[in-house]
Amino acid sequence: MTGCSSSNMRKTSRPNTHRCPANGIEYRVVSIRTIAHHLKQPWRWDIGARSFFYCEDPDCEVVYFADDDSVITKSEIRTQVGIKSGSDDSFLCYCFGVSKADVLQNPSIKEYVVEQTKQGL
């Protein structure tokens, strides 16, 4: 008799990192919620059963990518991506509205954002 704990019934865990299909560098997982907030047309996005990741390379056109190597590029994002933009007005933290200029003027903002994030805010 096969029980619920059999290997056939276990959930497959997804990796926390994946290589960007454009530059080959490994990056961390990002929430679907985050991506949906930044897409120009989120209603056209087919999420599917995939994990998504954030490419932090400023020289790469890819912003988000999935474990099936599909990509979302800068042209599909409605906001400037701080790490991929040369503008000091671009956001580094969208949730708290923190721009590059803000961090340059007050580096302690990073501590604030990290603490708020740890608290789930």
Biopython code that builds the backbone (N, CA, C, O; Angstrom):
import numpy as np
from Bio.PDB.StructureBuilder import StructureBuilder

atoms = [
    (1, "MET", "N", (0.846, -1.190, 0.000)),
    (1, "MET", "CA", (0.000, 0.000, 0.000)),
    (1, "MET", "C", (0.881, 1.240, 0.000)),
    (1, "MET", "O", (1.872, 1.302, 0.728)),
    (2, "THR", "N", (0.530, 2.205, -0.798)),
    (2, "THR", "CA", (1.313, 3.429, -0.908)),
    (2, "THR", "C", (0.659, 4.510, -0.059)),
    (2, "THR", "O", (-0.538, 4.770, -0.182)),
    (3, "GLY", "N", (1.460, 5.142, 0.812)),
    (3, "GLY", "CA", (0.955, 6.197, 1.681)),
    (3, "GLY", "C", (1.229, 7.570, 1.121)),
    (3, "GLY", "O", (1.869, 7.716, 0.079)),
    (4, "CYS", "N", (0.738, 8.578, 1.819)),
    (4, "CYS", "CA", (0.936, 9.968, 1.398)),
    (4, "CYS", "C", (2.393, 10.375, 1.407)),
    (4, "CYS", "O", (2.772, 11.334, 0.735)),
    (5, "SER", "N", (3.209, 9.667, 2.152)),
    (5, "SER", "CA", (4.613, 10.056, 2.229)),
    (5, "SER", "C", (5.456, 9.419, 1.136)),
    (5, "SER", "O", (6.676, 9.583, 1.126)),
    (6, "SER", "N", (4.836, 8.704, 0.226)),
    (6, "SER", "CA", (5.618, 8.090, -0.836)),
    (6, "SER", "C", (6.221, 9.164, -1.724)),
    (6, "SER", "O", (5.726, 10.289, -1.789)),
    (7, "SER", "N", (7.283, 8.804, -2.398)),
    (7, "SER", "CA", (7.981, 9.786, -3.229)),
    (7, "SER", "C", (7.103, 10.317, -4.354)),
    (7, "SER", "O", (7.325, 11.424, -4.846)),
    (8, "ASN", "N", (6.105, 9.535, -4.764)),
    (8, "ASN", "CA", (5.202, 9.985, -5.828)),
    (8, "ASN", "C", (4.269, 11.096, -5.363)),
    (8, "ASN", "O", (3.772, 11.866, -6.185)),
    (9, "MET", "N", (4.024, 11.191, -4.061)),
    (9, "MET", "CA", (3.075, 12.156, -3.526)),
    (9, "MET", "C", (3.748, 13.423, -3.000)),
    (9, "MET", "O", (3.063, 14.401, -2.699)),
    (10, "ARG", "N", (5.051, 13.422, -2.887)),
    (10, "ARG", "CA", (5.753, 14.574, -2.329)),
    (10, "ARG", "C", (5.748, 15.739, -3.307)),
    (10, "ARG", "O", (5.807, 15.556, -4.523)),
    (11, "LYS", "N", (5.676, 16.926, -2.753)),
    (11, "LYS", "CA", (5.779, 18.125, -3.584)),
    (11, "LYS", "C", (7.226, 18.291, -4.020)),
    (11, "LYS", "O", (8.152, 18.063, -3.242)),
    (12, "THR", "N", (7.405, 18.682, -5.244)),
    (12, "THR", "CA", (8.738, 18.947, -5.738)),
    (12, "THR", "C", (9.142, 20.348, -5.299)),
    (12, "THR", "O", (8.442, 21.322, -5.578)),
    (13, "SER", "N", (10.262, 20.442, -4.616)),
    (13, "SER", "CA", (10.714, 21.775, -4.212)),
    (13, "SER", "C", (11.377, 22.445, -5.407)),
    (13, "SER", "O", (12.023, 21.795, -6.230)),
    (14, "ARG", "N", (11.209, 23.711, -5.479)),
    (14, "ARG", "CA", (11.775, 24.482, -6.587)),
    (14, "ARG", "C", (13.074, 25.125, -6.133)),
    (14, "ARG", "O", (13.221, 25.473, -4.961)),
    (15, "PRO", "N", (13.998, 25.282, -7.037)),
    (15, "PRO", "CA", (15.273, 25.902, -6.661)),
    (15, "PRO", "C", (15.107, 27.388, -6.346)),
    (15, "PRO", "O", (14.218, 28.049, -6.882)),
    (16, "ASN", "N", (15.959, 27.898, -5.481)),
    (16, "ASN", "CA", (15.932, 29.322, -5.121)),
    (16, "ASN", "C", (16.772, 30.167, -6.062)),
    (16, "ASN", "O", (16.721, 31.395, -6.008)),
    (17, "THR", "N", (17.542, 29.520, -6.922)),
    (17, "THR", "CA", (18.366, 30.243, -7.890)),
    (17, "THR", "C", (18.265, 29.573, -9.256)),
    (17, "THR", "O", (17.942, 28.391, -9.376)),
    (18, "HIS", "N", (18.555, 30.373, -10.281)),
    (18, "HIS", "CA", (18.553, 29.870, -11.656)),
    (18, "HIS", "C", (19.444, 30.800, -12.481)),
    (18, "HIS", "O", (19.601, 31.976, -12.150)),
    (19, "ARG", "N", (20.018, 30.270, -13.542)),
    (19, "ARG", "CA", (20.896, 31.078, -14.405)),
    (19, "ARG", "C", (20.075, 31.871, -15.416)),
    (19, "ARG", "O", (19.167, 31.341, -16.057)),
    (20, "CYS", "N", (20.414, 33.156, -15.545)),
    (20, "CYS", "CA", (19.766, 34.012, -16.544)),
    (20, "CYS", "C", (20.098, 33.452, -17.929)),
    (20, "CYS", "O", (21.266, 33.204, -18.230)),
    (21, "PRO", "N", (19.085, 33.252, -18.773)),
    (21, "PRO", "CA", (19.343, 32.713, -20.104)),
    (21, "PRO", "C", (20.145, 33.656, -21.000)),
    (21, "PRO", "O", (20.705, 33.220, -22.006)),
    (22, "ALA", "N", (20.207, 34.928, -20.654)),
    (22, "ALA", "CA", (20.940, 35.897, -21.475)),
    (22, "ALA", "C", (22.413, 36.000, -21.095)),
    (22, "ALA", "O", (23.272, 36.067, -21.974)),
    (23, "ASN", "N", (22.721, 36.013, -19.790)),
    (23, "ASN", "CA", (24.124, 36.209, -19.395)),
    (23, "ASN", "C", (24.738, 35.024, -18.658)),
    (23, "ASN", "O", (25.941, 35.022, -18.398)),
    (24, "GLY", "N", (23.941, 34.023, -18.320)),
    (24, "GLY", "CA", (24.455, 32.811, -17.698)),
    (24, "GLY", "C", (24.799, 32.919, -16.220)),
    (24, "GLY", "O", (25.343, 31.978, -15.642)),
    (25, "ILE", "N", (24.490, 34.056, -15.601)),
    (25, "ILE", "CA", (24.788, 34.256, -14.184)),
    (25, "ILE", "C", (23.593, 33.780, -13.356)),
    (25, "ILE", "O", (22.441, 33.957, -13.753)),
    (26, "GLU", "N", (23.876, 33.184, -12.219)),
    (26, "GLU", "CA", (22.827, 32.655, -11.345)),
    (26, "GLU", "C", (22.255, 33.763, -10.452)),
    (26, "GLU", "O", (22.995, 34.544, -9.854)),
    (27, "TYR", "N", (20.916, 33.810, -10.378)),
    (27, "TYR", "CA", (20.233, 34.825, -9.577)),
    (27, "TYR", "C", (19.163, 34.185, -8.708)),
    (27, "TYR", "O", (18.788, 33.029, -8.905)),
    (28, "ARG", "N", (18.675, 34.965, -7.736)),
    (28, "ARG", "CA", (17.682, 34.477, -6.766)),
    (28, "ARG", "C", (16.249, 34.602, -7.271)),
    (28, "ARG", "O", (15.938, 35.381, -8.172)),
    (29, "VAL", "N", (15.408, 33.813, -6.657)),
    (29, "VAL", "CA", (13.983, 33.778, -6.971)),
    (29, "VAL", "C", (13.334, 35.109, -6.574)),
    (29, "VAL", "O", (13.789, 35.784, -5.651)),
    (30, "VAL", "N", (12.268, 35.471, -7.286)),
    (30, "VAL", "CA", (11.504, 36.682, -6.997)),
    (30, "VAL", "C", (10.021, 36.311, -7.038)),
    (30, "VAL", "O", (9.624, 35.390, -7.751)),
    (31, "SER", "N", (9.219, 37.028, -6.278)),
    (31, "SER", "CA", (7.799, 36.684, -6.214)),
    (31, "SER", "C", (7.048, 37.108, -7.480)),
    (31, "SER", "O", (7.385, 38.093, -8.137)),
    (32, "ILE", "N", (6.039, 36.334, -7.782)),
    (32, "ILE", "CA", (5.166, 36.643, -8.915)),
    (32, "ILE", "C", (4.470, 37.974, -8.672)),
    (32, "ILE", "O", (4.245, 38.746, -9.604)),
    (33, "ARG", "N", (4.139, 38.235, -7.438)),
    (33, "ARG", "CA", (3.484, 39.497, -7.057)),
    (33, "ARG", "C", (4.346, 40.702, -7.449)),
    (33, "ARG", "O", (3.840, 41.694, -7.975)),
    (34, "THR", "N", (5.634, 40.604, -7.188)),
    (34, "THR", "CA", (6.553, 41.691, -7.539)),
    (34, "THR", "C", (6.550, 41.940, -9.037)),
    (34, "THR", "O", (6.451, 43.082, -9.485)),
    (35, "ILE", "N", (6.656, 40.879, -9.801)),
    (35, "ILE", "CA", (6.691, 41.022, -11.257)),
    (35, "ILE", "C", (5.394, 41.644, -11.764)),
    (35, "ILE", "O", (5.419, 42.550, -12.597)),
    (36, "ALA", "N", (4.270, 41.159, -11.264)),
    (36, "ALA", "CA", (2.969, 41.666, -11.711)),
    (36, "ALA", "C", (2.829, 43.173, -11.480)),
    (36, "ALA", "O", (2.180, 43.862, -12.267)),
    (37, "HIS", "N", (3.426, 43.678, -10.418)),
    (37, "HIS", "CA", (3.357, 45.112, -10.123)),
    (37, "HIS", "C", (4.168, 45.953, -11.108)),
    (37, "HIS", "O", (3.908, 47.146, -11.264)),
    (38, "HIS", "N", (5.136, 45.344, -11.763)),
    (38, "HIS", "CA", (6.027, 46.102, -12.635)),
    (38, "HIS", "C", (5.762, 45.938, -14.127)),
    (38, "HIS", "O", (6.278, 46.709, -14.936)),
    (39, "LEU", "N", (4.977, 44.956, -14.491)),
    (39, "LEU", "CA", (4.695, 44.740, -15.911)),
    (39, "LEU", "C", (3.776, 45.816, -16.475)),
    (39, "LEU", "O", (2.857, 46.281, -15.801)),
    (40, "LYS", "N", (4.036, 46.200, -17.714)),
    (40, "LYS", "CA", (3.166, 47.162, -18.392)),
    (40, "LYS", "C", (1.765, 46.589, -18.579)),
    (40, "LYS", "O", (0.775, 47.299, -18.407)),
    (41, "GLN", "N", (1.679, 45.320, -18.927)),
    (41, "GLN", "CA", (0.390, 44.688, -19.189)),
    (41, "GLN", "C", (0.321, 43.342, -18.455)),
    (41, "GLN", "O", (0.410, 42.287, -19.083)),
    (42, "PRO", "N", (0.162, 43.381, -17.133)),
    (42, "PRO", "CA", (0.177, 42.125, -16.383)),
    (42, "PRO", "C", (-0.946, 41.163, -16.774)),
    (42, "PRO", "O", (-0.808, 39.954, -16.592)),
    (43, "TRP", "N", (-2.040, 41.676, -17.302)),
    (43, "TRP", "CA", (-3.170, 40.841, -17.707)),
    (43, "TRP", "C", (-2.820, 39.961, -18.908)),
    (43, "TRP", "O", (-3.531, 38.996, -19.191)),
    (44, "ARG", "N", (-1.739, 40.280, -19.613)),
    (44, "ARG", "CA", (-1.319, 39.488, -20.773)),
    (44, "ARG", "C", (-0.254, 38.452, -20.410)),
    (44, "ARG", "O", (0.168, 37.660, -21.252)),
    (45, "TRP", "N", (0.167, 38.470, -19.164)),
    (45, "TRP", "CA", (1.255, 37.607, -18.717)),
    (45, "TRP", "C", (0.736, 36.222, -18.359)),
    (45, "TRP", "O", (-0.181, 36.085, -17.550)),
    (46, "ASP", "N", (1.321, 35.207, -18.958)),
    (46, "ASP", "CA", (0.978, 33.824, -18.653)),
    (46, "ASP", "C", (1.963, 33.322, -17.605)),
    (46, "ASP", "O", (3.100, 32.973, -17.924)),
    (47, "ILE", "N", (1.521, 33.289, -16.363)),
    (47, "ILE", "CA", (2.400, 32.906, -15.262)),
    (47, "ILE", "C", (2.769, 31.430, -15.355)),
    (47, "ILE", "O", (3.940, 31.072, -15.230)),
    (48, "GLY", "N", (1.794, 30.592, -15.568)),
    (48, "GLY", "CA", (2.054, 29.156, -15.632)),
    (48, "GLY", "C", (2.579, 28.636, -14.298)),
    (48, "GLY", "O", (2.510, 29.328, -13.282)),
    (49, "ALA", "N", (3.090, 27.443, -14.309)),
    (49, "ALA", "CA", (3.627, 26.814, -13.090)),
    (49, "ALA", "C", (5.150, 26.929, -13.107)),
    (49, "ALA", "O", (5.867, 25.930, -13.169)),
    (50, "ARG", "N", (5.612, 28.144, -13.053)),
    (50, "ARG", "CA", (7.052, 28.386, -13.145)),
    (50, "ARG", "C", (7.531, 29.180, -11.944)),
    (50, "ARG", "O", (6.753, 29.851, -11.266)),
    (51, "SER", "N", (8.824, 29.086, -11.700)),
    (51, "SER", "CA", (9.481, 29.970, -10.732)),
    (51, "SER", "C", (10.127, 31.090, -11.531)),
    (51, "SER", "O", (10.552, 30.892, -12.669)),
    (52, "PHE", "N", (10.196, 32.275, -10.918)),
    (52, "PHE", "CA", (10.776, 33.426, -11.592)),
    (52, "PHE", "C", (11.947, 33.982, -10.788)),
    (52, "PHE", "O", (12.023, 33.818, -9.571)),
    (53, "PHE", "N", (12.856, 34.645, -11.501)),
    (53, "PHE", "CA", (14.091, 35.139, -10.925)),
    (53, "PHE", "C", (14.359, 36.548, -11.431)),
    (53, "PHE", "O", (13.835, 36.952, -12.470)),
    (54, "TYR", "N", (15.175, 37.293, -10.696)),
    (54, "TYR", "CA", (15.486, 38.689, -11.024)),
    (54, "TYR", "C", (16.941, 38.803, -11.438)),
    (54, "TYR", "O", (17.833, 38.456, -10.664)),
    (55, "CYS", "N", (17.193, 39.284, -12.644)),
    (55, "CYS", "CA", (18.551, 39.486, -13.155)),
    (55, "CYS", "C", (19.036, 40.864, -12.723)),
    (55, "CYS", "O", (18.450, 41.881, -13.096)),
    (56, "GLU", "N", (20.097, 40.894, -11.941)),
    (56, "GLU", "CA", (20.631, 42.144, -11.396)),
    (56, "GLU", "C", (21.730, 42.769, -12.261)),
    (56, "GLU", "O", (22.278, 43.809, -11.894)),
    (57, "ASP", "N", (22.055, 42.169, -13.375)),
    (57, "ASP", "CA", (23.136, 42.663, -14.235)),
    (57, "ASP", "C", (22.695, 43.951, -14.940)),
    (57, "ASP", "O", (21.764, 43.921, -15.745)),
    (58, "PRO", "N", (23.354, 45.086, -14.646)),
    (58, "PRO", "CA", (22.946, 46.351, -15.269)),
    (58, "PRO", "C", (23.081, 46.358, -16.785)),
    (58, "PRO", "O", (22.415, 47.146, -17.458)),
    (59, "ASP", "N", (23.927, 45.498, -17.332)),
    (59, "ASP", "CA", (24.147, 45.468, -18.776)),
    (59, "ASP", "C", (23.242, 44.485, -19.511)),
    (59, "ASP", "O", (23.307, 44.385, -20.737)),
    (60, "CYS", "N", (22.403, 43.761, -18.781)),
    (60, "CYS", "CA", (21.534, 42.750, -19.379)),
    (60, "CYS", "C", (20.137, 43.333, -19.594)),
    (60, "CYS", "O", (19.599, 43.993, -18.705)),
    (61, "GLU", "N", (19.551, 43.096, -20.759)),
    (61, "GLU", "CA", (18.206, 43.577, -21.078)),
    (61, "GLU", "C", (17.129, 42.812, -20.327)),
    (61, "GLU", "O", (16.008, 43.300, -20.178)),
    (62, "VAL", "N", (17.461, 41.612, -19.850)),
    (62, "VAL", "CA", (16.504, 40.783, -19.119)),
    (62, "VAL", "C", (16.344, 41.331, -17.713)),
    (62, "VAL", "O", (17.334, 41.624, -17.043)),
    (63, "VAL", "N", (15.104, 41.472, -17.260)),
    (63, "VAL", "CA", (14.831, 41.903, -15.892)),
    (63, "VAL", "C", (14.411, 40.685, -15.073)),
    (63, "VAL", "O", (14.989, 40.412, -14.022)),
    (64, "TYR", "N", (13.409, 39.957, -15.553)),
    (64, "TYR", "CA", (12.935, 38.752, -14.890)),
    (64, "TYR", "C", (13.009, 37.591, -15.874)),
    (64, "TYR", "O", (12.899, 37.786, -17.085)),
    (65, "PHE", "N", (13.196, 36.390, -15.351)),
    (65, "PHE", "CA", (13.205, 35.205, -16.195)),
    (65, "PHE", "C", (12.676, 34.032, -15.401)),
    (65, "PHE", "O", (12.699, 34.030, -14.170)),
    (66, "ALA", "N", (12.198, 33.031, -16.127)),
    (66, "ALA", "CA", (11.589, 31.866, -15.489)),
    (66, "ALA", "C", (12.507, 30.659, -15.585)),
    (66, "ALA", "O", (13.496, 30.661, -16.318)),
    (67, "ASP", "N", (12.153, 29.627, -14.824)),
    (67, "ASP", "CA", (12.958, 28.413, -14.839)),
    (67, "ASP", "C", (12.860, 27.661, -16.167)),
    (67, "ASP", "O", (13.611, 26.712, -16.392)),
    (68, "ASP", "N", (11.951, 28.070, -17.044)),
    (68, "ASP", "CA", (11.895, 27.503, -18.394)),
    (68, "ASP", "C", (12.656, 28.380, -19.394)),
    (68, "ASP", "O", (12.578, 28.168, -20.604)),
    (69, "ASP", "N", (13.397, 29.374, -18.867)),
    (69, "ASP", "CA", (14.226, 30.306, -19.633)),
    (69, "ASP", "C", (13.450, 31.337, -20.453)),
    (69, "ASP", "O", (14.034, 32.005, -21.306)),
    (70, "SER", "N", (12.153, 31.476, -20.209)),
    (70, "SER", "CA", (11.417, 32.587, -20.809)),
    (70, "SER", "C", (11.851, 33.866, -20.083)),
    (70, "SER", "O", (12.260, 33.817, -18.923)),
    (71, "VAL", "N", (11.760, 35.002, -20.769)),
    (71, "VAL", "CA", (12.278, 36.248, -20.199)),
    (71, "VAL", "C", (11.264, 37.386, -20.265)),
    (71, "VAL", "O", (10.351, 37.395, -21.090)),
    (72, "ILE", "N", (11.462, 38.339, -19.365)),
    (72, "ILE", "CA", (10.746, 39.610, -19.366)),
    (72, "ILE", "C", (11.835, 40.670, -19.430)),
    (72, "ILE", "O", (12.705, 40.732, -18.561)),
    (73, "THR", "N", (11.784, 41.497, -20.454)),
    (73, "THR", "CA", (12.848, 42.479, -20.679)),
    (73, "THR", "C", (12.467, 43.871, -20.177)),
    (73, "THR", "O", (11.323, 44.120, -19.797)),
    (74, "LYS", "N", (13.440, 44.761, -20.184)),
    (74, "LYS", "CA", (13.223, 46.137, -19.723)),
    (74, "LYS", "C", (12.066, 46.806, -20.463)),
    (74, "LYS", "O", (11.338, 47.603, -19.872)),
    (75, "SER", "N", (11.889, 46.495, -21.738)),
    (75, "SER", "CA", (10.824, 47.131, -22.522)),
    (75, "SER", "C", (9.427, 46.702, -22.073)),
    (75, "SER", "O", (8.446, 47.359, -22.423)),
    (76, "GLU", "N", (9.316, 45.620, -21.309)),
    (76, "GLU", "CA", (8.031, 45.131, -20.840)),
    (76, "GLU", "C", (7.682, 45.620, -19.430)),
    (76, "GLU", "O", (6.618, 45.300, -18.900)),
    (77, "ILE", "N", (8.580, 46.392, -18.835)),
    (77, "ILE", "CA", (8.418, 46.887, -17.473)),
    (77, "ILE", "C", (7.958, 48.338, -17.532)),
    (77, "ILE", "O", (8.479, 49.119, -18.328)),
    (78, "ARG", "N", (6.987, 48.708, -16.696)),
    (78, "ARG", "CA", (6.433, 50.069, -16.738)),
    (78, "ARG", "C", (7.247, 51.089, -15.960)),
    (78, "ARG", "O", (7.014, 52.290, -16.100)),
    (79, "THR", "N", (8.186, 50.651, -15.151)),
    (79, "THR", "CA", (9.023, 51.553, -14.366)),
    (79, "THR", "C", (10.477, 51.345, -14.729)),
    (79, "THR", "O", (10.847, 50.302, -15.269)),
    (80, "GLN", "N", (11.301, 52.334, -14.435)),
    (80, "GLN", "CA", (12.738, 52.155, -14.620)),
    (80, "GLN", "C", (13.243, 51.194, -13.564)),
    (80, "GLN", "O", (12.853, 51.283, -12.400)),
    (81, "VAL", "N", (14.092, 50.291, -13.958)),
    (81, "VAL", "CA", (14.669, 49.347, -13.013)),
    (81, "VAL", "C", (15.956, 49.969, -12.494)),
    (81, "VAL", "O", (16.926, 50.133, -13.233)),
    (82, "GLY", "N", (15.946, 50.312, -11.207)),
    (82, "GLY", "CA", (17.041, 51.057, -10.597)),
    (82, "GLY", "C", (18.423, 50.550, -10.909)),
    (82, "GLY", "O", (19.295, 51.320, -11.313)),
    (83, "ILE", "N", (18.633, 49.270, -10.728)),
    (83, "ILE", "CA", (19.962, 48.712, -10.925)),
    (83, "ILE", "C", (20.363, 48.695, -12.405)),
    (83, "ILE", "O", (21.547, 48.599, -12.727)),
    (84, "LYS", "N", (19.383, 48.789, -13.296)),
    (84, "LYS", "CA", (19.648, 48.741, -14.728)),
    (84, "LYS", "C", (19.579, 50.116, -15.382)),
    (84, "LYS", "O", (19.714, 50.239, -16.599)),
    (85, "SER", "N", (19.372, 51.135, -14.578)),
    (85, "SER", "CA", (19.230, 52.489, -15.090)),
    (85, "SER", "C", (20.357, 53.375, -14.571)),
    (85, "SER", "O", (20.832, 53.204, -13.448)),
    (86, "GLY", "N", (20.768, 54.303, -15.384)),
    (86, "GLY", "CA", (21.796, 55.248, -14.965)),
    (86, "GLY", "C", (21.234, 56.457, -14.236)),
    (86, "GLY", "O", (21.993, 57.265, -13.701)),
    (87, "SER", "N", (19.921, 56.589, -14.207)),
    (87, "SER", "CA", (19.283, 57.750, -13.605)),
    (87, "SER", "C", (19.247, 57.655, -12.087)),
    (87, "SER", "O", (18.906, 56.609, -11.534)),
    (88, "ASP", "N", (19.595, 58.736, -11.418)),
    (88, "ASP", "CA", (19.514, 58.780, -9.951)),
    (88, "ASP", "C", (18.065, 58.814, -9.462)),
    (88, "ASP", "O", (17.804, 58.568, -8.284)),
    (89, "ASP", "N", (17.126, 59.117, -10.357)),
    (89, "ASP", "CA", (15.711, 59.147, -9.982)),
    (89, "ASP", "C", (15.051, 57.769, -10.015)),
    (89, "ASP", "O", (13.926, 57.607, -9.543)),
    (90, "SER", "N", (15.746, 56.780, -10.570)),
    (90, "SER", "CA", (15.150, 55.441, -10.644)),
    (90, "SER", "C", (15.146, 54.791, -9.267)),
    (90, "SER", "O", (16.022, 55.037, -8.438)),
    (91, "PHE", "N", (14.144, 53.961, -9.047)),
    (91, "PHE", "CA", (13.964, 53.336, -7.736)),
    (91, "PHE", "C", (14.870, 52.131, -7.541)),
    (91, "PHE", "O", (15.086, 51.331, -8.452)),
    (92, "LEU", "N", (15.388, 52.029, -6.338)),
    (92, "LEU", "CA", (16.087, 50.831, -5.896)),
    (92, "LEU", "C", (15.132, 49.973, -5.085)),
    (92, "LEU", "O", (15.251, 48.748, -5.052)),
    (93, "CYS", "N", (14.174, 50.638, -4.426)),
    (93, "CYS", "CA", (13.145, 49.944, -3.649)),
    (93, "CYS", "C", (11.801, 50.572, -3.998)),
    (93, "CYS", "O", (11.511, 51.709, -3.627)),
    (94, "TYR", "N", (10.993, 49.809, -4.716)),
    (94, "TYR", "CA", (9.697, 50.311, -5.155)),
    (94, "TYR", "C", (8.702, 50.386, -4.004)),
    (94, "TYR", "O", (7.886, 51.305, -3.942)),
    (95, "CYS", "N", (8.771, 49.427, -3.099)),
    (95, "CYS", "CA", (7.797, 49.371, -1.999)),
    (95, "CYS", "C", (7.834, 50.622, -1.130)),
    (95, "CYS", "O", (6.794, 51.114, -0.691)),
    (96, "PHE", "N", (9.039, 51.131, -0.885)),
    (96, "PHE", "CA", (9.182, 52.298, -0.011)),
    (96, "PHE", "C", (9.559, 53.554, -0.794)),
    (96, "PHE", "O", (9.838, 54.593, -0.196)),
    (97, "GLY", "N", (9.571, 53.472, -2.113)),
    (97, "GLY", "CA", (9.847, 54.638, -2.943)),
    (97, "GLY", "C", (11.250, 55.192, -2.769)),
    (97, "GLY", "O", (11.441, 56.408, -2.789)),
    (98, "VAL", "N", (12.226, 54.324, -2.602)),
    (98, "VAL", "CA", (13.609, 54.747, -2.377)),
    (98, "VAL", "C", (14.366, 54.773, -3.708)),
    (98, "VAL", "O", (14.480, 53.759, -4.396)),
    (99, "SER", "N", (14.870, 55.940, -4.046)),
    (99, "SER", "CA", (15.614, 56.102, -5.299)),
    (99, "SER", "C", (17.117, 56.002, -5.046)),
    (99, "SER", "O", (17.574, 55.984, -3.902)),
    (100, "LYS", "N", (17.870, 55.939, -6.139)),
    (100, "LYS", "CA", (19.334, 55.954, -6.025)),
    (100, "LYS", "C", (19.784, 57.229, -5.324)),
    (100, "LYS", "O", (20.669, 57.198, -4.468)),
    (101, "ALA", "N", (19.166, 58.354, -5.693)),
    (101, "ALA", "CA", (19.526, 59.639, -5.090)),
    (101, "ALA", "C", (19.294, 59.625, -3.583)),
    (101, "ALA", "O", (20.104, 60.159, -2.825)),
    (102, "ASP", "N", (18.199, 59.021, -3.148)),
    (102, "ASP", "CA", (17.902, 58.928, -1.714)),
    (102, "ASP", "C", (19.017, 58.190, -0.978)),
    (102, "ASP", "O", (19.474, 58.636, 0.075)),
    (103, "VAL", "N", (19.445, 57.078, -1.525)),
    (103, "VAL", "CA", (20.485, 56.266, -0.876)),
    (103, "VAL", "C", (21.824, 56.989, -0.886)),
    (103, "VAL", "O", (22.593, 56.891, 0.069)),
    (104, "LEU", "N", (22.102, 57.713, -1.964)),
    (104, "LEU", "CA", (23.356, 58.471, -2.023)),
    (104, "LEU", "C", (23.378, 59.574, -0.968)),
    (104, "LEU", "O", (24.426, 59.861, -0.391)),
    (105, "GLN", "N", (22.235, 60.185, -0.718)),
    (105, "GLN", "CA", (22.141, 61.254, 0.274)),
    (105, "GLN", "C", (22.088, 60.718, 1.707)),
    (105, "GLN", "O", (22.544, 61.378, 2.641)),
    (106, "ASN", "N", (21.526, 59.514, 1.871)),
    (106, "ASN", "CA", (21.378, 58.950, 3.205)),
    (106, "ASN", "C", (21.534, 57.428, 3.154)),
    (106, "ASN", "O", (20.539, 56.714, 3.025)),
    (107, "PRO", "N", (22.771, 56.920, 3.252)),
    (107, "PRO", "CA", (23.022, 55.487, 3.154)),
    (107, "PRO", "C", (22.300, 54.639, 4.203)),
    (107, "PRO", "O", (22.141, 53.434, 4.005)),
    (108, "SER", "N", (21.861, 55.236, 5.313)),
    (108, "SER", "CA", (21.171, 54.460, 6.347)),
    (108, "SER", "C", (19.778, 53.995, 5.894)),
    (108, "SER", "O", (19.147, 53.174, 6.561)),
    (109, "ILE", "N", (19.312, 54.515, 4.780)),
    (109, "ILE", "CA", (18.021, 54.079, 4.242)),
    (109, "ILE", "C", (18.059, 52.586, 3.955)),
    (109, "ILE", "O", (17.046, 51.902, 4.103)),
    (110, "LYS", "N", (19.202, 52.076, 3.550)),
    (110, "LYS", "CA", (19.323, 50.647, 3.262)),
    (110, "LYS", "C", (18.967, 49.826, 4.501)),
    (110, "LYS", "O", (18.247, 48.832, 4.399)),
    (111, "GLU", "N", (19.462, 50.233, 5.660)),
    (111, "GLU", "CA", (19.150, 49.527, 6.908)),
    (111, "GLU", "C", (17.648, 49.534, 7.178)),
    (111, "GLU", "O", (17.078, 48.526, 7.595)),
    (112, "TYR", "N", (17.022, 50.669, 6.937)),
    (112, "TYR", "CA", (15.577, 50.794, 7.128)),
    (112, "TYR", "C", (14.834, 49.789, 6.246)),
    (112, "TYR", "O", (13.967, 49.057, 6.723)),
    (113, "VAL", "N", (15.179, 49.760, 4.963)),
    (113, "VAL", "CA", (14.505, 48.869, 4.020)),
    (113, "VAL", "C", (14.728, 47.411, 4.402)),
    (113, "VAL", "O", (13.792, 46.612, 4.365)),
    (114, "VAL", "N", (15.941, 47.061, 4.762)),
    (114, "VAL", "CA", (16.242, 45.680, 5.164)),
    (114, "VAL", "C", (15.417, 45.294, 6.385)),
    (114, "VAL", "O", (14.850, 44.201, 6.422)),
    (115, "GLU", "N", (15.338, 46.161, 7.375)),
    (115, "GLU", "CA", (14.569, 45.873, 8.596)),
    (115, "GLU", "C", (13.073, 45.734, 8.293)),
    (115, "GLU", "O", (12.423, 44.822, 8.804)),
    (116, "GLN", "N", (12.532, 46.620, 7.476)),
    (116, "GLN", "CA", (11.122, 46.548, 7.126)),
    (116, "GLN", "C", (10.810, 45.260, 6.365)),
    (116, "GLN", "O", (9.764, 44.642, 6.564)),
    (117, "THR", "N", (11.720, 44.878, 5.508)),
    (117, "THR", "CA", (11.547, 43.655, 4.724)),
    (117, "THR", "C", (11.568, 42.422, 5.633)),
    (117, "THR", "O", (10.763, 41.506, 5.460)),
    (118, "LYS", "N", (12.473, 42.401, 6.583)),
    (118, "LYS", "CA", (12.529, 41.295, 7.538)),
    (118, "LYS", "C", (11.230, 41.170, 8.319)),
    (118, "LYS", "O", (10.832, 40.067, 8.692)),
    (119, "GLN", "N", (10.566, 42.293, 8.568)),
    (119, "GLN", "CA", (9.302, 42.293, 9.296)),
    (119, "GLN", "C", (8.106, 41.988, 8.391)),
    (119, "GLN", "O", (6.963, 41.945, 8.845)),
    (120, "GLY", "N", (8.387, 41.782, 7.126)),
    (120, "GLY", "CA", (7.318, 41.445, 6.190)),
    (120, "GLY", "C", (6.512, 42.625, 5.705)),
    (120, "GLY", "O", (5.421, 42.459, 5.160)),
    (121, "LEU", "N", (7.044, 43.818, 5.900)),
    (121, "LEU", "CA", (6.333, 45.015, 5.493)),
    (121, "LEU", "C", (6.729, 45.456, 4.097)),
    (121, "LEU", "O", (6.217, 46.459, 3.598)),
]
sb = StructureBuilder()
sb.init_structure("model")
sb.init_model(0)
sb.init_chain("A")
sb.init_seg("    ")
for serial, (resi, resn, name, xyz) in enumerate(atoms, 1):
    if name == "N":
        sb.init_residue(resn, " ", resi, " ")
    sb.init_atom(name, np.array(xyz, "f"), 0.0, 1.0, " ", f" {name:<3s}", serial, name[0])
structure = sb.get_structure()
